[in-house]
């Protein structure tokens, strides 16, 4: 009796792309032998011999001996010529709504969708709660007269969404394809389908692009005061930026630092309350403000930051310091959309119509990622709720979305 | 399961919570060193990670090989504690 020749998949348990590959085969009822190269050195050697030493998984060996390394699902489907025979909805995991991100906009949208019994899956690649979760204290979110810790707010939003049945998956969406009735998402958990997608990936702290910034990243140059501030007890710090978050983070850092030089390119653009608070720290000698001062270079010795060079009114200035915290605004997390037809503005924020829908029907955007967003948590939660209601309209109108 | 897991954290760090939550969900027992409570152990965290940041997760396997994972990095954390 001869055994049917089977496809071989060399992989490892920790390899997300390997799972994606085997899942694809499972969905299409394609038989394969899975070889865990971590379990046996001999299997690894066997694989390396087949692919001229290229140590990459998954490595797929087809029945005719062809090898494919790290193939996308599309490549595999094309090679196996099964694409046209299958209805994607019948084989790929499918969801009513997939929300990309799990910050305030995403979680608020999920509270609304799941509460209306619209099945919803969220994808988060970093921290549930997003930037809000790494913010020390949020003072301007309505309903919290004494302010609220970012972590607490994030956790409460998560619990509220989960109470109604929202599911948060830790992973990343890497592409979105419009396949008509369904959108197909490439994710770290494999391909999946959704009738509606909400992009709520938010934004991240921007870099200043000066010499020394990359070299001393996390070794003297930081972007998260709540994460890294504790390393600067009784040390001198430079904070770069003059907006609300720069001022707020600088004030937070005073609990550790002996002194802070605040370098502001033009003037301070923060709320009056923060300006008042700031004034108290300046008067107490904890902080010095340097307006019209650019940050030109971060200098160090023996891998430790020692000073920051700047320019004030055309004159070179120097600030001796042990570390630098940068808060100069936000940039959109839209890298993964650049290869899709979804329209972005010049900076990379997602363009939407008045229904918060993008130019790809069934794909919506809300919160910091949306072009025109105000970068406020209150706005993000409001937009999340609005998007959820627009999504419901879209789903109810399917396949003839209500035009309003 | 590894032999030993230690996490360096601070009170205010959101990513630290995420690492602890992940380990908790996987049933991994860990020791937490909160640098707000034990600032004297800061140098230890810096030496291990080469960075002035938290979380730093040190995973020691049964053969005493060691993974040092900086930040909330599931791609490295998940296989290390599997």
Interface residues (C-beta under 8 A of the other chain):
Chain A: X12 X13 X14 X16 X126 X127 X128 X129 X133 X134 X136 X150 X151 X154 X170 X218 X219 X220 X222 X224 X226 X227 X228 X229 X230 X231 X232 X233 X323
Chain B: X10 X12 X13 X14 X15 X16 X17 X18 X22 X35 X36 X39 X42 X46 X50 X51 X52 X53 X54 X70 X72 X74 X75 X78 X79 X82
